[in-house]
Amino acid sequence: MYAISPTKIEILTDLIARALAQGYRTVYVEAFEYLMLENGFENTIKFLLNLKDRVVAEGGTLVLVINPEVLNEKQRRIIEREFEEFS
């Protein structure tokens, strides 16, 4: 387990990519709201889309926990559209 600043998304992405390469297949992301608060919605959604692509490429599973009440309508639609097929 690693402690990483929530503003260091690139480090988190790298660690997850390494874990996937080592054979891990399930990625669990909780507290999206916190990442969004620290990095902004745009950077956080880019992180999630990058993560989704990496997990799918490795045949893995991405579990994403988001409180929809913290999102505005546009943000919620973006997430629903991008992750609809994975619901």
JOTA-V683386 format. One record per backbone hydrogen bond with DSSP energy under -1.0 kcal/mol. CO is the residue of the C=O (numbers start at 1). NH is the residue of the N-H. E is the energy in kcal/mol with one decimal. If there is no record, write none. Layout:
# JOTA-V683386
CO&NH&E ; CO&NH&E
This chain:
# JOTA-V683386
5&8&-2.1 ; 8&12&-1.8 ; 9&13&-2.8 ; 10&14&-1.9 ; 11&15&-2.5 ; 12&16&-2.3 ; 13&17&-2.5 ; 14&18&-2.3 ; 15&19&-2.1 ; 16&20&-2.6 ; 17&21&-2.2 ; 18&22&-1.4 ; 19&24&-2.2 ; 20&23&-1.4 ; 25&61&-3.5 ; 27&63&-3.5 ; 29&65&-2.8 ; 31&35&-1.7 ; 32&36&-2.8 ; 33&37&-2.3 ; 34&38&-2.2 ; 35&39&-2.2 ; 36&40&-2.5 ; 40&44&-1.8 ; 41&45&-3.0 ; 42&46&-2.0 ; 43&47&-1.9 ; 44&48&-2.3 ; 45&49&-2.5 ; 46&50&-2.4 ; 47&51&-2.7 ; 48&52&-3.0 ; 49&53&-2.3 ; 50&54&-2.1 ; 51&55&-2.7 ; 52&56&-2.8 ; 53&57&-2.2 ; 54&58&-1.3 ; 55&60&-2.9 ; 56&59&-1.5 ; 61&27&-2.9 ; 63&29&-3.5 ; 67&70&-1.7 ; 68&71&-1.2 ; 72&76&-2.5 ; 73&77&-2.3 ; 74&78&-2.1 ; 75&79&-2.2 ; 76&80&-2.7 ; 77&81&-2.6 ; 78&82&-2.5 ; 79&83&-2.1 ; 83&86&-1.2 ; 84&87&-1.6
